[in-house]
């Protein structure tokens, strides 16, 4: 079992920055993918960024603005979000793949005002 807790969301003006955190508890042995997703009102959940064994990937709309990283212990991942726009408004979720199972956090709200 893996438990995920996101934090760091909030209200920010366009052009501002936020840093989201996703802390994992339980064994992280066997984790193959850690990722961030988001879901805007009345839209489907979409991929934002992920870290796998081959590197870090980003959806096109956030490249150059968002940076995903992990701490040295590997139990906390971050999403640094810069140059935020109202289109980035969404609930952001952390997702982990471990031993063929997927786990999701409860999400953290990010609201960007124009």
Legacy VTK file of the C-alpha trace (Angstrom):
# vtk DataFile Version 3.0
C-alpha trace
ASCII
DATASET POLYDATA
POINTS 114 float
0.000 0.000 0.000
1.069 3.538 -0.766
-0.571 6.624 0.636
-0.117 9.948 -1.124
-0.711 13.388 0.324
-0.519 16.486 -1.850
-0.029 19.989 -0.539
0.973 23.437 -1.722
-2.059 24.440 -3.729
-3.713 27.799 -3.391
-4.787 30.992 -5.089
-2.229 32.903 -7.127
-2.321 35.666 -9.685
-1.451 35.014 -13.296
2.311 35.036 -13.760
2.889 33.785 -10.242
4.372 30.564 -8.927
3.421 27.683 -6.671
5.222 24.567 -5.570
3.212 21.424 -5.009
4.440 18.556 -2.883
3.412 14.913 -2.852
4.553 12.918 0.125
4.356 9.160 0.036
4.024 6.837 2.984
4.267 3.102 2.990
6.928 1.234 1.092
8.183 2.906 -2.061
10.056 -0.215 -3.147
8.781 -1.216 -6.558
7.529 2.225 -7.515
8.099 2.629 -11.233
6.329 5.886 -12.071
5.433 8.987 -10.112
3.359 11.588 -11.841
1.229 14.687 -11.582
-2.180 14.992 -13.207
-4.773 17.729 -13.116
-8.486 18.065 -13.625
-10.124 21.352 -14.462
-13.867 21.914 -13.955
-15.938 20.024 -16.522
-12.821 18.510 -18.096
-11.183 15.126 -18.024
-8.184 14.481 -15.860
-4.994 15.068 -17.837
-1.344 14.202 -17.550
1.002 16.978 -16.444
4.389 15.462 -15.663
6.045 12.245 -14.546
9.320 10.766 -13.436
10.194 7.275 -14.608
13.385 5.281 -14.839
14.143 6.946 -18.148
13.671 10.516 -17.050
11.108 13.263 -16.635
8.292 13.965 -19.063
5.950 16.936 -19.381
2.819 17.679 -21.270
3.451 20.257 -23.964
1.473 23.067 -22.344
3.685 23.156 -19.240
7.114 22.641 -20.776
9.458 25.436 -19.791
7.164 26.530 -16.950
6.799 23.494 -14.688
9.570 21.393 -13.175
9.073 18.057 -11.468
11.656 16.795 -9.011
12.106 14.370 -6.147
13.974 14.523 -2.882
16.992 12.297 -2.295
15.006 9.780 -0.280
12.497 9.469 -3.110
9.494 9.756 -0.857
8.504 13.304 -1.760
8.055 14.711 -5.222
7.553 18.317 -6.155
5.992 20.239 -8.971
7.392 23.730 -9.278
4.947 25.763 -11.331
6.034 29.128 -12.726
4.371 31.635 -15.038
0.964 30.306 -14.097
-2.031 31.175 -16.247
-5.774 30.875 -15.587
-5.702 27.778 -17.831
-3.632 26.043 -15.166
-6.530 26.245 -12.726
-7.385 22.698 -11.684
-7.201 20.137 -8.947
-3.733 18.609 -9.098
-3.277 14.955 -8.245
-0.237 12.852 -7.511
-0.184 9.340 -8.946
2.144 6.406 -8.312
2.541 3.112 -10.117
3.869 0.327 -7.933
4.005 -3.381 -8.681
1.294 -3.040 -11.289
-1.061 -1.028 -9.123
-1.820 2.671 -9.258
-2.401 4.963 -6.329
-3.795 8.485 -6.246
-3.717 11.273 -3.741
-6.740 13.317 -2.761
-5.684 16.318 -4.835
-4.847 19.932 -4.122
-6.641 22.896 -5.659
-4.712 25.405 -7.727
-6.562 28.545 -8.749
-4.955 31.173 -10.959
-6.703 34.519 -11.194
-6.389 36.776 -14.211
LINES 1 115
114 0 1 2 3 4 5 6 7 8 9 10 11 12 13 14 15 16 17 18 19 20 21 22 23 24 25 26 27 28 29 30 31 32 33 34 35 36 37 38 39 40 41 42 43 44 45 46 47 48 49 50 51 52 53 54 55 56 57 58 59 60 61 62 63 64 65 66 67 68 69 70 71 72 73 74 75 76 77 78 79 80 81 82 83 84 85 86 87 88 89 90 91 92 93 94 95 96 97 98 99 100 101 102 103 104 105 106 107 108 109 110 111 112 113
